[in-house]
Amino acid sequence: MTRTWLITGVSGGLGREIARAALARGDMVFGTVRQAADADAFARLGGQALILDVTDEAAVKAGVARAEGVAGRIDILVNNAGYGLVGAVEEASLDEVRAQFETNLIGPLAMLKAVLPAMRARRAGRIINITSVSGLAVWAGTGVYCASKWALEGLTQTLAAEVAELGIKVTNVAPGGLRTGFSAGSKAVVAGKIADYDGLARDAERIMADHAGREPGDPAKAAQAILTIADEEAPPLHLLLGEDALTYAGRAAAGLQADIDARRDLSLSIGFAER
């Protein structure tokens, strides 16, 4: 059965690969871009471009309405658009923090709010959010980016519970490093640096620069994995992509469990005593 996708951020990277894979099997794909040249390039792939900024709520609503008007429905929303802010937490200006959250959290929220009414009416639909392993495991020097992805994780894990009885499925996809150009073109570096953070907190920027173009994950294979879970009757709430994602998330989960176990008695000590 042909399905209709709406994918944000299809001008390159993982978004474009998901769109390419869906189009190759005969699905209809709408994709958001920000430039007319990118819209033309997406049209040449066979997709239908929506020129909009995901942080513009009015444009998002209009774009979703246009896609629904052409296709009749949106079966699958993929919230993929985003970027990373690199720098220590103290270094990030509040304007830089707000911009990061506008794109990585408020934008996806605007998109899912725009598609949910029709999905609720049909009692069917899929929402796939591209978060990051950084939404499960922190990395010094990317604290604001991590915070935006943790917020998206929390928001849409809750959404998954709220819409499950309405027939809507939600999956958070957490990739590790993908060879998409993210480390070069989809990151911003804080404008104001503090010398005291030139150690561990600067490693993220150095590692991204050193590994650009040599990331371990193949975005085309990641796209096929996403199509796999999009077709499943009971898709997972979480899908981690890449050996590095499994490693870092596993370490974070083990660390949390270790803290729980080490202070179990102290945690339990705050309850009211039985009379």
Backbone as CSV, one residue per row, in Angstrom:
resi,resn,N_x,N_y,N_z,CA_x,CA_y,CA_z,C_x,C_y,C_z
1,MET,0.837,-1.190,0.000,0.000,0.000,0.000,0.879,1.249,0.000
2,THR,0.608,2.153,-0.920,1.352,3.410,-0.980,1.020,4.271,0.229
3,ARG,2.043,4.825,0.842,1.821,5.688,2.000,2.424,7.063,1.758
4,THR,1.934,8.021,2.509,2.378,9.399,2.361,3.235,9.795,3.554
5,TRP,4.424,10.291,3.255,5.381,10.736,4.271,5.482,12.257,4.248
6,LEU,5.713,12.825,5.423,6.126,14.222,5.545,7.406,14.209,6.368
7,ILE,8.502,14.619,5.752,9.821,14.546,6.378,10.407,15.952,6.444
8,THR,10.815,16.377,7.613,11.442,17.696,7.730,12.942,17.579,7.463
9,GLY,13.478,18.621,6.821,14.911,18.668,6.584,15.398,17.662,5.553
10,VAL,14.898,17.774,4.305,15.266,16.794,3.275,16.310,17.324,2.298
11,SER,16.902,18.471,2.600,17.881,19.032,1.675,19.185,18.245,1.677
12,GLY,19.381,17.395,2.666,20.589,16.585,2.737,20.511,15.613,3.888
13,GLY,21.596,14.867,4.085,21.731,14.009,5.244,20.698,12.908,5.345
14,LEU,20.363,12.560,6.588,19.450,11.455,6.847,18.061,11.725,6.283
15,GLY,17.575,12.955,6.379,16.252,13.270,5.844,16.139,12.954,4.370
16,ARG,17.153,13.343,3.619,17.131,13.063,2.178,17.182,11.561,1.916
17,GLU,17.968,10.811,2.709,18.077,9.372,2.499,16.770,8.656,2.826
18,ILE,16.070,9.104,3.869,14.770,8.504,4.182,13.798,8.773,3.032
19,ALA,13.802,10.022,2.553,12.926,10.377,1.440,13.258,9.549,0.208
20,ARG,14.538,9.412,-0.102,14.957,8.656,-1.278,14.481,7.200,-1.180
21,ALA,14.632,6.602,0.014,14.237,5.204,0.204,12.731,5.033,0.077
22,ALA,11.969,5.975,0.652,10.502,5.886,0.565,10.024,6.080,-0.871
23,LEU,10.635,7.020,-1.586,10.260,7.256,-2.981,10.591,6.047,-3.851
24,ALA,11.716,5.389,-3.541,12.152,4.253,-4.355,11.161,3.103,-4.307
25,ARG,10.395,3.008,-3.240,9.423,1.921,-3.163,8.012,2.363,-3.566
26,GLY,7.904,3.587,-4.069,6.640,4.042,-4.611,5.783,4.868,-3.688
27,ASP,6.284,5.243,-2.517,5.514,6.078,-1.604,5.540,7.539,-2.062
28,MET,4.587,8.314,-1.561,4.569,9.756,-1.814,5.282,10.448,-0.670
29,VAL,6.154,11.394,-0.994,6.948,12.052,0.044,6.891,13.564,-0.124
30,PHE,6.470,14.235,0.942,6.601,15.675,1.068,7.793,15.937,1.989
31,GLY,8.582,16.929,1.651,9.744,17.234,2.480,9.916,18.726,2.655
32,THR,10.328,19.138,3.843,10.540,20.557,4.081,11.979,20.937,3.755
33,VAL,12.113,22.098,3.130,13.405,22.702,2.825,13.277,24.190,3.120
34,ARG,14.402,24.871,3.126,14.361,26.305,3.428,14.741,27.171,2.237
35,GLN,15.257,26.562,1.182,15.699,27.327,0.021,15.056,26.788,-1.253
36,ALA,14.790,27.688,-2.206,14.176,27.284,-3.464,15.050,26.301,-4.233
37,ALA,16.376,26.483,-4.164,17.278,25.568,-4.866,17.147,24.154,-4.310
38,ASP,16.985,24.046,-2.993,16.813,22.729,-2.380,15.471,22.121,-2.771
39,ALA,14.458,22.973,-2.950,13.146,22.486,-3.396,13.252,21.893,-4.794
40,ASP,14.000,22.552,-5.664,14.185,22.039,-7.018,14.922,20.703,-6.998
41,ALA,15.943,20.599,-6.165,16.706,19.359,-6.076,15.837,18.224,-5.557
42,PHE,14.974,18.523,-4.594,14.096,17.486,-4.046,13.057,17.052,-5.070
43,ALA,12.578,18.004,-5.854,11.622,17.670,-6.917,12.257,16.722,-7.930
44,ARG,13.543,16.910,-8.208,14.226,16.024,-9.152,14.328,14.602,-8.621
45,LEU,14.299,14.445,-7.286,14.281,13.106,-6.684,12.911,12.445,-6.811
46,GLY,11.887,13.264,-7.080,10.520,12.756,-7.162,9.648,13.167,-6.001
47,GLY,10.223,13.966,-5.076,9.457,14.411,-3.920,8.760,15.740,-4.166
48,GLN,7.916,16.116,-3.223,7.208,17.393,-3.288,7.678,18.254,-2.121
49,ALA,8.299,19.361,-2.460,8.938,20.192,-1.443,7.971,21.200,-0.843
50,LEU,8.139,21.419,0.449,7.444,22.482,1.166,8.516,23.430,1.671
51,ILE,8.542,24.652,1.151,9.560,25.608,1.577,9.076,26.293,2.847
52,LEU,9.691,25.954,3.951,9.289,26.541,5.232,10.377,26.338,6.273
53,ASP,10.273,27.128,7.317,11.128,27.019,8.496,10.291,26.354,9.588
54,VAL,10.771,25.257,10.147,9.966,24.528,11.125,9.711,25.329,12.399
55,THR,10.451,26.420,12.590,10.202,27.255,13.769,9.096,28.282,13.530
56,ASP,8.556,28.327,12.305,7.480,29.257,11.949,6.162,28.487,12.000
57,GLU,5.409,28.663,13.078,4.203,27.864,13.303,3.171,28.048,12.191
58,ALA,2.984,29.270,11.734,2.000,29.512,10.675,2.405,28.799,9.392
59,ALA,3.695,28.853,9.069,4.175,28.180,7.867,4.043,26.671,7.994
60,VAL,4.287,26.149,9.173,4.135,24.706,9.407,2.689,24.279,9.179
61,LYS,1.750,25.011,9.773,0.335,24.675,9.607,-0.078,24.734,8.142
62,ALA,0.391,25.768,7.437,0.047,25.903,6.023,0.660,24.781,5.201
63,GLY,1.898,24.400,5.510,2.562,23.331,4.786,1.878,21.994,4.988
64,VAL,1.504,21.696,6.218,0.803,20.447,6.511,-0.546,20.419,5.808
65,ALA,-1.258,21.545,5.844,-2.560,21.620,5.164,-2.403,21.396,3.666
66,ARG,-1.349,21.958,3.090,-1.111,21.769,1.663,-0.866,20.297,1.353
67,ALA,-0.017,19.643,2.147,0.287,18.229,1.906,-0.972,17.376,2.052
68,GLU,-1.765,17.660,3.081,-2.998,16.900,3.282,-3.982,17.148,2.141
69,GLY,-3.997,18.371,1.629,-4.898,18.680,0.532,-4.527,17.942,-0.745
70,VAL,-3.230,17.788,-0.990,-2.774,17.099,-2.198,-2.923,15.590,-2.064
71,ALA,-2.470,15.058,-0.918,-2.401,13.598,-0.753,-3.652,13.001,-0.112
72,GLY,-4.425,13.832,0.584,-5.581,13.316,1.301,-5.287,12.976,2.737
73,ARG,-4.027,12.606,3.017,-3.655,12.273,4.388,-2.134,12.226,4.483
74,ILE,-1.635,12.345,5.697,-0.224,12.100,5.997,-0.172,10.872,6.893
75,ASP,0.456,9.834,6.403,0.553,8.591,7.173,1.696,8.613,8.168
76,ILE,2.825,9.206,7.756,4.035,9.158,8.574,4.680,10.535,8.605
77,LEU,4.851,11.069,9.803,5.627,12.294,9.991,7.002,11.907,10.511
78,VAL,8.047,12.412,9.879,9.407,12.232,10.381,9.963,13.598,10.746
79,ASN,10.169,13.828,12.020,10.798,15.057,12.497,12.307,14.856,12.463
80,ASN,12.935,15.347,11.403,14.359,15.126,11.203,15.178,16.407,11.292
81,ALA,14.590,17.555,10.941,15.351,18.806,10.888,15.936,19.144,12.256
82,GLY,17.178,19.575,12.263,17.818,19.957,13.516,19.285,20.279,13.293
83,TYR,19.909,20.802,14.323,21.348,21.070,14.261,21.911,20.962,15.662
84,GLY,23.229,20.968,15.778,23.877,20.846,17.071,24.631,22.107,17.443
85,LEU,24.458,22.560,18.672,25.246,23.672,19.211,26.382,23.081,20.026
86,VAL,27.606,23.477,19.690,28.789,22.926,20.347,29.417,23.990,21.230
87,GLY,29.693,23.626,22.464,30.307,24.533,23.417,29.889,24.165,24.827
88,ALA,30.658,24.596,25.810,30.325,24.319,27.203,29.025,25.013,27.596
89,VAL,28.349,24.471,28.572,27.052,25.013,28.995,27.164,26.484,29.369
90,GLU,28.186,26.842,30.136,28.338,28.232,30.567,28.615,29.166,29.395
91,GLU,29.236,28.644,28.350,29.612,29.480,27.221,28.427,29.876,26.343
92,ALA,27.406,29.055,26.324,26.279,29.299,25.422,25.469,30.504,25.879
93,SER,25.264,31.453,24.970,24.402,32.589,25.297,22.953,32.120,25.329
94,LEU,22.113,32.848,26.022,20.703,32.465,26.077,20.053,32.552,24.701
95,ASP,20.508,33.464,23.863,19.981,33.522,22.497,20.347,32.257,21.725
96,GLU,21.577,31.764,21.912,21.996,30.526,21.256,21.198,29.335,21.775
97,VAL,20.930,29.332,23.073,20.132,28.254,23.665,18.707,28.289,23.114
98,ARG,18.116,29.472,23.078,16.739,29.589,22.566,16.655,29.128,21.113
99,ALA,17.637,29.506,20.301,17.628,29.102,18.896,17.740,27.583,18.765
100,GLN,18.577,26.973,19.618,18.723,25.520,19.582,17.408,24.830,19.928
101,PHE,16.741,25.293,20.954,15.472,24.680,21.364,14.347,24.982,20.374
102,GLU,14.374,26.149,19.744,13.354,26.456,18.740,13.398,25.448,17.601
103,THR,14.593,25.110,17.153,14.721,24.168,16.032,14.554,22.726,16.463
104,ASN,15.202,22.332,17.559,15.254,20.916,17.933,14.077,20.438,18.770
105,LEU,13.334,21.359,19.372,12.194,20.960,20.201,10.888,21.613,19.746
106,ILE,10.872,22.938,19.648,9.630,23.625,19.314,9.221,23.315,17.877
107,GLY,10.177,23.231,16.965,9.863,22.885,15.580,9.186,21.526,15.458
108,PRO,9.776,20.458,16.014,9.103,19.163,15.991,7.737,19.188,16.669
109,LEU,7.619,19.950,17.753,6.336,20.052,18.436,5.294,20.707,17.528
110,ALA,5.689,21.759,16.821,4.763,22.408,15.892,4.329,21.442,14.794
111,MET,5.257,20.658,14.281,4.928,19.707,13.222,3.945,18.645,13.713
112,LEU,4.226,18.062,14.871,3.341,16.971,15.319,1.970,17.506,15.723
113,LYS,1.924,18.743,16.267,0.625,19.330,16.589,-0.188,19.583,15.318
114,ALA,0.512,19.876,14.214,-0.188,20.139,12.957,-0.743,18.870,12.323
115,VAL,-0.059,17.740,12.493,-0.533,16.500,11.852,-1.475,15.696,12.745
116,LEU,-1.438,15.920,14.040,-2.209,15.068,14.953,-3.730,15.149,14.773
117,PRO,-4.333,16.320,14.507,-5.797,16.321,14.377,-6.317,15.336,13.337
118,ALA,-5.700,15.303,12.156,-6.161,14.379,11.117,-5.836,12.935,11.485
119,MET,-4.696,12.712,12.114,-4.352,11.356,12.547,-5.340,10.868,13.603
120,ARG,-5.711,11.750,14.526,-6.691,11.363,15.553,-8.031,11.032,14.922
121,ALA,-8.421,11.831,13.938,-9.716,11.593,13.279,-9.738,10.236,12.587
122,ARG,-8.605,9.826,12.013,-8.521,8.539,11.311,-8.210,7.388,12.250
123,ARG,-7.778,7.734,13.495,-7.304,6.714,14.436,-6.164,5.906,13.812
124,ALA,-5.242,6.645,13.174,-4.100,5.998,12.526,-3.037,7.041,12.236
125,GLY,-1.787,6.603,12.241,-0.685,7.498,11.894,0.580,7.086,12.619
126,ARG,1.690,7.541,12.083,3.006,7.258,12.665,3.763,8.565,12.820
127,ILE,4.427,8.720,13.944,5.327,9.844,14.170,6.694,9.265,14.523
128,ILE,7.694,9.648,13.736,9.065,9.187,13.959,9.927,10.416,14.198
129,ASN,10.505,10.494,15.372,11.350,11.629,15.733,12.808,11.219,15.688
130,ILE,13.604,11.954,14.934,15.039,11.695,14.922,15.641,12.487,16.075
131,THR,15.915,11.781,17.145,16.535,12.437,18.304,18.047,12.268,18.167
132,SER,18.683,11.593,19.057,20.124,11.367,18.992,20.487,10.505,20.181
133,VAL,21.594,9.780,20.071,22.087,9.106,21.272,22.421,10.145,22.338
134,SER,22.657,11.400,21.905,22.899,12.484,22.869,21.646,12.843,23.649
135,GLY,20.491,12.305,23.251,19.278,12.452,24.045,19.158,11.387,25.108
136,LEU,20.123,10.473,25.153,20.142,9.400,26.147,21.441,9.382,26.933
137,ALA,22.507,9.884,26.330,23.830,9.887,26.956,24.505,11.218,26.659
138,VAL,24.983,11.904,27.686,25.548,13.242,27.490,26.990,13.172,26.998
139,TRP,27.425,14.286,26.408,28.772,14.412,25.858,29.256,15.812,26.184
140,ALA,30.304,15.924,27.003,30.833,17.227,27.406,31.105,18.083,26.182
141,GLY,30.662,19.326,26.255,30.841,20.240,25.139,29.639,20.322,24.231
142,THR,28.593,19.549,24.538,27.365,19.592,23.730,26.135,19.663,24.633
143,GLY,26.283,20.279,25.781,25.226,20.239,26.790,23.893,20.791,26.336
144,VAL,23.891,21.905,25.605,22.623,22.499,25.171,21.974,21.617,24.112
145,TYR,22.786,21.094,23.194,22.265,20.155,22.196,21.678,18.929,22.892
146,CYS,22.419,18.359,23.841,21.911,17.211,24.598,20.585,17.551,25.271
147,ALA,20.523,18.728,25.876,19.302,19.134,26.576,18.120,19.193,25.619
148,SER,18.345,19.702,24.400,17.244,19.794,23.430,16.763,18.413,23.025
149,LYS,17.690,17.470,22.904,17.315,16.115,22.505,16.698,15.341,23.668
150,TRP,17.173,15.570,24.889,16.532,14.959,26.055,15.108,15.485,26.183
151,ALA,14.921,16.773,25.936,13.578,17.347,26.009,12.668,16.719,24.958
152,LEU,13.178,16.534,23.738,12.378,15.905,22.695,12.041,14.461,23.058
153,GLU,13.004,13.759,23.648,12.752,12.391,24.112,11.610,12.370,25.130
154,GLY,11.706,13.231,26.136,10.684,13.247,27.178,9.322,13.632,26.650
155,LEU,9.302,14.640,25.783,8.039,15.104,25.211,7.356,13.982,24.441
156,THR,8.107,13.327,23.564,7.458,12.387,22.665,7.320,10.989,23.257
157,GLN,8.083,10.659,24.287,7.773,9.437,25.029,6.411,9.587,25.706
158,THR,6.167,10.769,26.249,4.867,11.035,26.861,3.759,11.037,25.817
159,LEU,4.035,11.682,24.677,3.060,11.689,23.587,2.692,10.264,23.180
160,ALA,3.680,9.386,23.107,3.428,7.997,22.707,2.390,7.345,23.608
161,ALA,2.491,7.614,24.915,1.522,7.053,25.855,0.136,7.664,25.645
162,GLU,0.106,8.953,25.344,-1.170,9.657,25.214,-1.946,9.268,23.954
163,VAL,-1.226,8.952,22.877,-1.912,8.685,21.605,-2.025,7.195,21.285
164,ALA,-1.482,6.339,22.132,-1.508,4.903,21.835,-2.936,4.391,21.664
165,GLU,-3.856,4.835,22.520,-5.235,4.360,22.434,-5.999,4.988,21.270
166,LEU,-5.348,5.942,20.588,-5.955,6.584,19.425,-5.430,5.987,18.121
167,GLY,-4.652,4.928,18.217,-4.154,4.241,17.032,-2.929,4.859,16.404
168,ILE,-2.286,5.789,17.102,-1.113,6.491,16.561,0.136,5.931,17.234
169,LYS,1.148,5.609,16.441,2.389,5.014,16.943,3.505,6.058,16.898
170,VAL,4.325,6.091,17.937,5.424,7.054,18.038,6.727,6.300,18.296
171,THR,7.752,6.647,17.545,9.080,6.060,17.749,10.123,7.170,17.784
172,ASN,11.019,7.102,18.751,12.172,7.994,18.801,13.386,7.245,18.286
173,VAL,13.995,7.766,17.232,15.169,7.143,16.625,16.404,7.897,17.093
174,ALA,17.334,7.168,17.711,18.533,7.784,18.279,19.769,7.274,17.550
175,PRO,20.210,7.991,16.519,21.420,7.560,15.815,22.686,7.950,16.581
176,GLY,23.748,7.211,16.299,25.080,7.651,16.661,25.619,8.505,15.521
177,GLY,26.900,8.417,15.278,27.499,9.206,14.212,27.152,8.677,12.837
178,LEU,26.533,9.515,12.012,26.206,9.159,10.640,27.027,10.026,9.681
179,ARG,27.415,9.455,8.560,28.227,10.177,7.587,27.318,11.051,6.717
180,THR,26.797,12.105,7.329,25.798,12.951,6.669,26.256,14.386,6.448
181,GLY,27.382,14.764,6.981,27.765,16.168,6.941,27.309,16.935,8.165
182,PHE,26.685,16.235,9.129,26.203,16.907,10.342,27.341,17.626,11.057
183,SER,28.491,16.956,11.153,29.616,17.525,11.900,30.179,18.773,11.246
184,ALA,29.891,18.951,9.964,30.398,20.134,9.270,29.308,21.179,9.074
185,GLY,28.232,20.805,8.394,27.233,21.782,7.999,26.070,21.953,8.933
186,SER,25.845,21.017,9.865,24.663,21.082,10.722,25.026,21.324,12.179
187,LYS,26.131,21.993,12.391,26.485,22.357,13.763,26.850,23.827,13.821
188,ALA,26.621,24.396,14.987,27.030,25.768,15.254,27.927,25.734,16.478
189,VAL,28.885,26.622,16.534,29.812,26.705,17.659,29.506,27.982,18.424
190,VAL,29.511,27.886,19.747,29.214,29.059,20.568,30.124,30.223,20.182
191,ALA,29.580,31.416,20.226,30.344,32.595,19.816,31.349,33.032,20.876
192,GLY,30.989,32.852,22.144,31.860,33.310,23.219,32.497,32.164,23.977
193,LYS,33.793,31.968,23.795,34.487,30.861,24.457,35.222,31.346,25.702
194,ILE,35.340,30.441,26.682,36.002,30.716,27.952,37.192,29.780,28.051
195,ALA,38.365,30.326,28.290,39.600,29.540,28.258,39.593,28.376,29.237
196,ASP,38.913,28.528,30.366,38.884,27.451,31.357,38.266,26.168,30.800
197,TYR,37.499,26.267,29.717,36.848,25.087,29.144,37.590,24.527,27.928
198,ASP,38.855,24.888,27.783,39.612,24.421,26.627,40.093,22.982,26.761
199,GLY,39.713,22.310,27.844,40.076,20.909,28.031,38.992,19.980,27.527
200,LEU,38.398,19.215,28.445,37.411,18.192,28.088,36.231,18.779,27.314
201,ALA,35.773,19.955,27.702,34.596,20.536,27.058,34.862,20.907,25.603
202,ARG,36.126,21.010,25.208,36.446,21.344,23.827,36.618,20.096,22.961
203,ASP,36.634,18.908,23.604,36.865,17.673,22.847,35.797,17.433,21.782
204,ALA,34.554,17.763,22.089,33.476,17.509,21.129,33.741,18.234,19.816
205,GLU,34.128,19.493,19.909,34.412,20.263,18.700,35.587,19.666,17.939
206,ARG,36.626,19.267,18.669,37.803,18.687,18.014,37.466,17.353,17.359
207,ILE,36.736,16.509,18.083,36.404,15.185,17.553,35.513,15.297,16.326
208,MET,34.513,16.194,16.376,33.652,16.380,15.210,34.456,16.806,13.988
209,ALA,35.405,17.718,14.184,36.229,18.184,13.070,37.109,17.062,12.534
210,ASP,37.702,16.290,13.450,38.613,15.212,13.042,37.885,14.078,12.333
211,HIS,36.622,13.799,12.761,35.893,12.644,12.242,34.919,12.996,11.118
212,ALA,34.834,14.268,10.736,33.909,14.668,9.676,34.223,13.891,8.398
213,GLY,33.206,13.218,7.883,33.385,12.402,6.688,33.864,10.997,6.962
214,ARG,34.124,10.702,8.233,34.578,9.351,8.605,33.704,8.747,9.708
215,GLU,32.491,9.272,9.877,31.581,8.740,10.898,31.237,7.285,10.557
216,PRO,30.964,6.471,11.579,30.797,5.033,11.339,29.471,4.620,10.714
217,GLY,28.439,5.448,10.813,27.104,5.040,10.369,26.806,5.433,8.931
218,ASP,26.206,4.503,8.177,25.823,4.733,6.789,24.392,5.266,6.773
219,PRO,24.171,6.521,6.345,22.817,7.087,6.388,21.821,6.354,5.499
220,ALA,22.265,5.765,4.404,21.348,5.015,3.541,20.840,3.774,4.268
221,LYS,21.727,3.094,5.004,21.307,1.931,5.779,20.430,2.352,6.958
222,ALA,20.748,3.509,7.550,19.902,4.032,8.633,18.495,4.307,8.118
223,ALA,18.398,4.850,6.908,17.089,5.119,6.314,16.305,3.827,6.128
224,GLN,16.961,2.765,5.663,16.280,1.487,5.481,15.802,0.919,6.816
225,ALA,16.593,1.122,7.865,16.174,0.669,9.197,14.921,1.416,9.649
226,ILE,14.854,2.708,9.328,13.688,3.508,9.704,12.465,3.060,8.915
227,LEU,12.626,2.742,7.647,11.508,2.211,6.873,11.031,0.883,7.459
228,THR,11.957,0.090,7.963,11.579,-1.195,8.566,10.642,-0.996,9.741
229,ILE,10.991,-0.088,10.657,10.124,0.097,11.836,8.847,0.847,11.463
230,ALA,8.898,1.662,10.391,7.688,2.356,9.946,6.650,1.373,9.437
231,ASP,7.089,0.206,8.977,6.178,-0.806,8.446,5.691,-1.786,9.505
232,GLU,6.291,-1.745,10.687,5.935,-2.726,11.708,4.593,-2.388,12.353
233,GLU,3.809,-3.414,12.618,2.521,-3.225,13.277,2.704,-2.691,14.691
234,ALA,3.750,-3.171,15.363,4.033,-2.714,16.727,5.468,-2.180,16.768
235,PRO,5.686,-0.960,16.288,7.042,-0.408,16.253,7.546,-0.118,17.659
236,PRO,8.870,-0.053,17.832,9.417,0.228,19.167,9.263,1.699,19.535
237,LEU,9.281,1.971,20.822,9.317,3.356,21.281,10.687,3.960,21.006
238,HIS,11.731,3.123,21.101,13.097,3.574,20.850,13.755,2.709,19.791
239,LEU,14.503,3.337,18.903,15.375,2.618,17.977,16.723,3.312,17.986
240,LEU,17.745,2.602,18.458,19.104,3.129,18.413,19.761,2.647,17.134
241,LEU,20.535,3.522,16.495,21.165,3.184,15.226,22.679,3.344,15.335
242,GLY,23.381,2.245,15.183,24.836,2.276,15.177,25.439,1.663,16.425
243,GLU,26.597,1.057,16.238,27.310,0.450,17.371,27.663,1.490,18.416
244,ASP,28.048,2.698,17.981,28.397,3.743,18.935,27.179,4.163,19.756
245,ALA,26.014,4.229,19.127,24.797,4.581,19.861,24.501,3.537,20.931
246,LEU,24.624,2.269,20.572,24.392,1.200,21.550,25.382,1.294,22.702
247,THR,26.642,1.573,22.384,27.682,1.651,23.418,27.415,2.780,24.393
248,TYR,27.187,3.984,23.875,27.022,5.140,24.749,25.725,5.067,25.559
249,ALA,24.641,4.644,24.921,23.380,4.523,25.656,23.475,3.424,26.703
250,GLY,24.163,2.341,26.364,24.337,1.255,27.327,25.123,1.700,28.550
251,ARG,26.187,2.471,28.326,26.977,2.989,29.452,26.136,3.919,30.330
252,ALA,25.342,4.780,29.688,24.512,5.701,30.455,23.481,4.945,31.291
253,ALA,22.857,3.939,30.697,21.865,3.147,31.430,22.509,2.397,32.584
254,ALA,23.707,1.858,32.356,24.410,1.141,33.420,24.806,2.086,34.554
255,GLY,25.215,3.309,34.195,25.577,4.282,35.208,24.384,4.676,36.067
256,LEU,23.224,4.862,35.435,22.013,5.179,36.189,21.644,4.033,37.118
257,GLN,21.711,2.802,36.614,21.378,1.652,37.448,22.343,1.510,38.611
258,ALA,23.623,1.813,38.373,24.614,1.739,39.444,24.306,2.758,40.544
259,ASP,23.913,3.968,40.160,23.549,4.982,41.160,22.300,4.569,41.936
260,ILE,21.334,3.990,41.239,20.122,3.517,41.908,20.477,2.462,42.946
261,ASP,21.285,1.500,42.545,21.634,0.394,43.433,22.485,0.861,44.611
262,ALA,23.420,1.779,44.362,24.355,2.202,45.405,23.672,3.009,46.504
263,ARG,22.587,3.694,46.195,21.924,4.552,47.185,20.478,4.112,47.420
264,ARG,20.199,2.838,47.195,18.829,2.351,47.358,18.305,2.603,48.764
265,ASP,19.113,2.278,49.776,18.660,2.459,51.155,18.399,3.932,51.463
266,LEU,19.273,4.812,50.974,19.083,6.239,51.200,17.820,6.732,50.473
267,SER,17.606,6.232,49.278,16.405,6.612,48.525,15.153,6.217,49.278
268,LEU,15.165,5.030,49.861,13.979,4.523,50.564,13.796,5.144,51.947
269,SER,14.845,5.829,52.442,14.816,6.320,53.817,13.882,7.508,54.023
270,ILE,13.381,8.113,52.957,12.622,9.365,53.117,11.120,9.137,53.263
271,GLY,10.691,7.880,53.266,9.268,7.606,53.398,8.778,7.818,54.834
272,PHE,7.477,8.090,54.971,6.897,8.188,56.305,7.006,6.841,57.006
273,ALA,7.311,6.862,58.308,7.387,5.622,59.088,5.996,5.087,59.312
274,GLU,5.852,3.770,59.239,4.551,3.137,59.526,4.231,3.285,61.001
275,ARG,2.979,3.603,61.303,2.579,3.702,62.719,2.040,2.368,63.198
